[in-house]
Amino acid sequence: MPQSLSQLYVHLIFSTKDRFPFLNPEIRERVHGYLATVLRDMGSQFVVVGGVADHVHILFDMGRIHAAKDFVEQIKRESSKFIKTLRPNLDKFYWQRGYGIFSVSPTHRESVIEYIHMQDQHHRGMTFQEEYRDFLTRYGIEFNEQYVWD
């Protein structure tokens, strides 16, 4: 087959360091827009970003050029620099070191989009830690609580 084709959707989740609520409504939309721009600059044609004050959810297509870790490293590095320019008190902003990245079937793409758009409502009754544990459990990923929350 002479042509290489792919369609890989992933749901990326990561939080601010120590889940500190840096991403207040005043800057959240700008941060989400910047996260989407970084991914589009890396070749993702499809990007949806959402989240609340202490974490983000991103659904995007990975394409065939970059590995998952390359996307995560680039998006965290570039967005962290950007966030620190938004206000003087954001000079101490950092993302957590870890992340979760989960495969998404094209047939489930719309439900993940809805889930991401409903983060404000969703987190009225669930913490980030509860949500993240649920993802890890649903995907059958073994984890150690001691190392998940850096």
N, C-alpha and C positions, 0 to 999 in steps of 0.2 A: 504494500500500500504506500504510494508515494506521498500522500498527504497526512500530516499529523493533526488530529482534531481532539478537542477535549471540551467538556462542560463539567467543571468541578465547582460546586457551590460549597462554601464553608461558613459556619457561624463562629465568629471569634468573640471571646469574652475576656475582658481583663478589667481590673479595678485600679483605682488610685492607691498609692502607697498607704497602708494601714486603713484603707477604706475611708480616708479623710474626705469630707464632702466639698472638694474644690470646685466641682463642676456645677455651680449654682445656675439657676435659670438665666441670669444676666449674661453668662458667657457660653452656656451649653450649646446653643445653636451654632455659634461660630466654631467651637471646637469640633462639633460633629461634622460641619462642613469641611473643615480642614482635614479631618481624618479621611473623609471621602475623597478629597482632592489628592492626598498622598497615594491612596490606592489606585485612583484613576491614572495618576502619573506613572504608576508601576504596571499599567496595562489592564487593570480590571475595568470591564465595560459596565458591570452591574454592581452597584454598591448601595446598601441601605445601612444607615447608622442611627442608633438610638441609645437611650440609657437614662440614668438618673445622676444625682450628685456624686456618687462614689464609684461608678463603673459604666462601661460602655458595652454595647452589643453591636456587632458589625456582621452583616451578611454580604458576601461578595463572591465573585467568580475568580478563581485562582489562575485561570489560563494555563499555559504550559511552559512558561518561561522561568518563573520564580518558585522556590520552595516555600513552604508555609513559614518557616523560621525567618526567611528573608522579608516576607511581608510584615511579620510581627516586629522584627528589629527596626525596620524602616519607619513603620507607622508610629511606634513608640518614641523613637529618637526624634523624628521631625516634629511630631505633635507636642512633645515635651518642650522643645525649644520655643515653639509657637506660643504655647500656653503661658510660659514664663514672661512673654512680652505683653500680655493682656492687661495686667495690673501689677503694681509693685509688690503686693502681698503674695503673689504667685511665684516668687523666686524660689520658694521651697517645694514647688510642685514636682512630684515624681509619680510614675506609674509603678504598680507592683512589678516584681521581677517575673512572675509566672503569668500564665495565660491558659485558657482552654480553647481549643479549636476543634470543631465538630463537623462532620460531613452532613450535608443536607441534600436530599434527593430533589431533583427538579419538580417532582410531583408534590413536594411539601414546601416549596419556596414561598408560596403565598401565605401559608399559615405562619411561617417564621417571620415574614415581613410584618404581619399583624401583631405577632408577639413582641417584636422590637418596637413597633409604634405604640404599644400599650404599656410600656415600662412604668410610667408614672402610676397608673392604676394598679398594675401588678405588684409594685413594691409598697403599696399601702398595707399589705398584709403579709409580706415576706421579705426577709433581709437578703442581701446579696449572698451571704454565706449559705443560707438555706437554699436559695435558687441554684447556686453553683454546685452544692452537694447533690441536688436533684439531677442536674445535667450529668455529673460524673456517674451517678448511679444508673441513670437511664441508658447511658452509653457503655455501661459495664467496665468503667475505668476504675481500677483499684487506686486508692490514694491514702496518704498518711496525713491526718489533720495537722501534725506538727510541722509539715513542710508546705502545705497548701497556701497558707496565709501570710507569706512574707511581705 
